[in-house]
Every structure is written in structure tokens, then in C-alpha cells.
């Protein structure tokens, strides 16, 4: 079976998405990655979120997450404190400033996604997401043969 090279297409899509989204994020002195972490923290505000949780969710390296969190903290978008349950763990929380910016970012993200899905049926979107999830699963370290 001849394999079609989707890697380049996925990378091109990612770059185009980030370029479009960065137009909004940069207005708030944020990157796409920082914005996505803020959205994740807001969505999970009722849970204790550690850097490891963020690493797993986004499949980023430990060093990358620490850099993102450091910059978000410097900009007062998040706070970092020790867990009440286990003093070895750091808990990441979105600040009031982060909450305000996150709301604006989410509105802008919806516009970018709407543009992304232009002329694509819901069925095609569902199929595409399903295929992407399968590809991600296939490439996860624990699933490699």
C-alpha cells in the first residue's frame, strides 16, 4: 500500500492556524501555546492542575511547559502555589487578569475555528477529528510496536 504523506499537510495546517490565531494572541502579549494553556486552566478551574497535567494534555515537553508557565506567571495571568494535599506538587491557577484575557481569546478562537471550518460539512469535520485522534493514538509512545 502506498502511503500518502499527511505530515506536511498537518504541519501546514498547524502553522496556518497558529499564524491566524497569533494575530489575536499577540495583541495580549501571548503566544498560541500560552493562550491554549489559559483556556485549559479556565476550563479546569475547579480541579487542581499541575504542570504534569498540562504536559499530558498538550503533549508538550516538561521544559516547554515550564517556559510557558514562567511567562504566564511573569505577566500575572496565572498563580503557582503548593498543593494542600501534597506539598511536593505545584498547582497552577488562572488569575483574574488571566480570566479576563481568556474570555477575549476564546471569542477570537471561535472566529478562527469558524473560518477554519468554512465550506466543510459537520460530517467531514467529525470524520477528520476522528482520523486525527486515531493518528495521535497510533503515534503515542506506549502504542508503538
Buried (B, 14 or more C-beta within 10 A) or exposed (E): EEEEEEEEEEEEEEEEBBEBBBEBBEEBEBBBBBBBBBBBBBEBEEEBBBBEBBBEBBEBEEEBBBBBBEBBBEBEBBBBEEEEEEEEBBBBBBBEEBBEBBEBBBEBBEEBBEEBEEEEEEEEEEEEEEEEEEEEEEEEEEEEE
